[in-house]
Amino acid sequence: MMTGVAILGSTGSIGEQTLSVIDAHPDRFNVISLVAGRRVERLAKQIIRYRPSCVSVQDDVARDILLAIAEEDPVLKGALEGVEIAVGEEGAVACATAPGVERVMSALVGFAGVAPTLQAIRSGIDVALANKEVLVAAGEIVMKEVAYRGVRLLPVDSEHAALFQVLLNTPREEVERVVLTASGGALRDKSRDDLKHVRVQDALKHPNWKMGNKLTIDSATMMNKGLEVIEAHWLFSLPFDAIDVMLHDESIVHCMVELIDGHFIAEMAPVDMRLPIQYALTYPERVRFAPKRLNWLEIHKLSFRPVDFNRYPALKLAYEAGRLGRSYPAVLNAANEVAVRLVLSEKIPFFAIEPIVENVLSRHQVCQLDSLETIREVDQWARRAAEEEAQKWAGSFENRM
């Protein structure tokens, strides 16, 4: 029987790799919904190929562009016949819960993924979670709904997919701690002082992984790993003191679990996101994976180093926000999203990300997040505060350009 899939973020890196996995198993999956932002030409090609019954884009401008392309392309126009092109958050929610959807790939970037992912869970649909910000911003609400609805929340991040598999048959009382590995990002060989002179192009050259721009910048600051620590806390009910991070240049060991008797269990896999994507789509079944596998004769060393929190203050901020809990992680996430967006548009320097996030956290008056509306209010406040903090950096940065 074929599984109906909704892909939230279909034109992004994870979305396109998800479609690659689906292409490899045409007898297993049926694409029901495609949700994208503004990469309309890329989406148009996907619509022609996969013939979804539900399509959503970021806004009316993107929808108008898609319709204009369809007027010039009879094949696309035919593929869209009878398909309403939805927009915004409401459109993403509609596509995530469309008739026939049995598994959602949640791969929208940032806070935009929270509402459609939460609504899919409330509709009893299993979710493959590639958007870690969903749990960072709304972890308590999401996990309560997962438990109440009895759905599966299947991690797609390579580290969490690894932990999921190791912990699947490991009693929690036997776990001493878990270790998430980190590559250190594109700037791992640079000192803290060197970062003052980094351009955005330098930070986007990841040594191991092919990822979207936002995630690649987060990897360079190691905020990505900090968000993953918070995600692991919610996914596996682990206290923060039981979640460690270790630098591992090769990105072959994705996690390690230390047991109470001193044994370690490590999960190793190729540097290929299609592997955890496929596992999240096919679980509880495991199916053959065709791309290149690890060749142990080619692996000459596996290196591990402790993380220097002075070198990576974003990771320290994430731990602090996670331990404080309540609204702090949502503020951390929103402030970081704004800062990264401004770095990518070359409005502020790379070096400004951590101070902006830290200052927004220090300004925040903590509150309890008891609804999606409250989370949205906190998110919007943090974004405004981050924009204000960014103004302190913008002028000096423009003078350097």
C-alpha positions, 0 to 999 in steps of 0.5 A: 500500500502506498503512503500519502506524503505531504512535503512542507518545504518541498523546494528546500534542501530537505524537501528536494532530498525527500523527493529523491527518496520518493523517486527511488521508491515509486511503489511506496509513496504518493505525493499528496501536498507540496508546500513551498516559499517563493522558489516558484519555478522550482515548485512548478517543475515539482507540480508537473512531475508529482501531480499533487492535489494540494499546493501552497506558497508563501504569499499572494505574490508567489501564487500570482507568479505560479499562475503566470507561469501556468498560463505560458506552460500548458503542462503545468496548467493541466497539472494544476487543473482542479488544484486550489493554490493556497497561501501562507500559514493557512495554506500550509496547514491545509496541505499538511492535513489534506485528505490522503496525507498519512505522513508529513515531512516537516521541512519548512525553515524556522517558526513557519513550520510550527502551526502546520506541524502541530495541526498535522499532529492534532489530526492524527498524522505521523510527522517526519520532523526536519524542522527542529525549531518546532520543538525549540519554540513549542516543545511542551505543547507539541509533545503533549499533543503527540502523546495525546493523539498517539502519533509518531514524531520521527526525527530527520536530523541525522543526530536525532535519527541516530539517537532514535535508533539507539534508544529504541531498544535501550531502557531509559533507566540504563542511559547515563548520557547521550552525545551529539556530534558536531562538525563545527561548521564552515569556520571551525578552523578560525579563531574567535578574533578571525570571525570579525572579518568573516564574510557570509560567503565564507560561512556558507562553505560547509565542509561535510553537509549539503544544507540550506543557507540558514542551516549552514550559518547556524552550523557555523555558529553552532546554534544549530547544535544548540537547537538540536540539544533542545530538540533532543531534550523534548524528543527523548525526555532527557535532562540537559545535563545528560546531553553533551556535544562533541566536535567530530570533523568527519561527521561519520559518528552521529551520536553516542549513548553512554550506559550506566555500566560504562558501555558506549553505543555509537551510531555511524552512517554516511554523510547523506541526509537521504538516509535519515529521511528514508528511515523517517518515511518508511518507519517502522520498516527499514528498506534498502538504501542504494547510494554509496555506503561507508567503506571502512578501508577509506576511513583512516581516522575518527577524531573527537574534540571537546567544544569550547563554549568561548569559541561557540557562545551560541551553543552556550546560549542555547543550553542556558535558554533550554535550562531556563525553559518556558518562553526562553527557547522560543525567544532564542529561536526567533532572535537567531532567525532574524540575525541569520536573515540579516547576515545572509542579506549582508545587513550585519556582520556574521560576528553580530549573531550571538550578541544580538541573540544574547541581548534579546534574551536578556531583555525578555520577561519570561512567560509560560507558553500555554497556547500557539497564540502565546508562542506567536506573540513571544515570537513576534516580540523577539523578532522586533527586539532582534531588529532593534538590536541589529540596528546597533550593528548595521551602520558600522557594517555598512561602512566596512562594505 
